[in-house]
Amino acid sequence: MPSGERPVLSAYEYAAAGAIAGAVEVTIQQPEIAWKNAIQDKRPIIFHPKFFYRGLTINIASMAPYTAVQFALNGMMSKWLSKGGERLLGDWEKLGIAATAGGLSALISGPAELILIRQQRLGSELVPTTKDILKRKEILRGFSLAFLRDSIYVCGYLGLTPLWKEQLMKGFPDKFGDKPLAASMVASVAAGLVAAVGTQPFDTIKTRYQAMMPPLDNRKHFSYSWLSVCKQMKEQAGSWRVLYDGMIPRGMRIVFGVFILSQCRDVMESWFEKRKMNKMATVS
């Protein structure tokens, strides 16, 4: 493996690292998710644990496989393009791989967030909410928006953060050379801000679009395009600034999330690498 490159793990190890990282991140940040969704959907915020933690089960159940898929796809595509770690990947290759992993993971995040948003909107439980969505044949409602959003977001925490962390440690050795945690914090904040601004419009439209429930008996007369929903939002608010509703709580979540996921990635990948080296040492 070339010097400075990340350890090369198996698909199982990447997935396990991602699942643990996702579960940790969403458990810590669930209140911010509920706050953001309420602002974007124009619902009142109730300062009660039940309000902030409603939907936590489906969020954890979705986030663990969601980040597991992202870590696994990113790791395996990197492994394939680097020929098992023998070739150094370019910066743009790393960013492209991360973005691709993020887009594909929207197959999980889109449906899961649809269920969560409907639960929070209706105050209903998981099973009846899911049954209603399936009855309406809406399980992929908002998928294209989730694809665009997740491509940018994952490019931030799996692409930009490690790239900028490395550049900080090399470019400013006096300040960050022996302080990887400090470099990771600065890189995470910068990458998180880029991801927050870039993904916010897609997330705002998706949240409103997924919260809308066309009547089952009159669907053909109901505006069903997310582009139409976007136009309606702008006309009602009088400004495109409406697309940045919920920017503060969501921006906070993304910045903290990028840092948490990046740190979990470093810890888990290092643990798996040490475990693998210890096994090899034992065998030899």
Salt bridges, closest charged atoms under 4 A:
GLU5 OE2 - LYS94 NZ 3.51
GLU13 OE1 - LYS276 NZ 3.79
GLU25 OE1 - ARG253 NH2 3.12
ASP41 OD2 - ARG43 NE 3.11
ASP41 OD2 - ARG121 NH1 2.93
GLU93 OE2 - ARG87 NH2 2.96
GLU113 OE1 - ARG149 NH1 2.77
GLU113 OE1 - LYS206 NZ 2.81
ASP132 OD2 - ARG136 NE 2.89
GLU138 OE1 - ARG118 NH2 3.10
GLU138 OE2 - ARG141 NH1 3.96
ASP150 OD1 - ARG149 NE 2.80
GLU166 OE2 - LYS170 NZ 2.81
ASP203 OD2 - LYS36 NZ 3.03
ASP203 OD1 - ARG149 NH1 2.91
ASP203 OD2 - ARG250 NE 3.07
ASP245 OD2 - LYS42 NZ 2.74
ASP266 OD1 - ARG6 NH2 2.62
ASP266 OD2 - LYS165 NZ 3.21
GLU269 OE1 - ARG6 NE 2.94
GLU269 OE2 - ARG265 NE 3.30
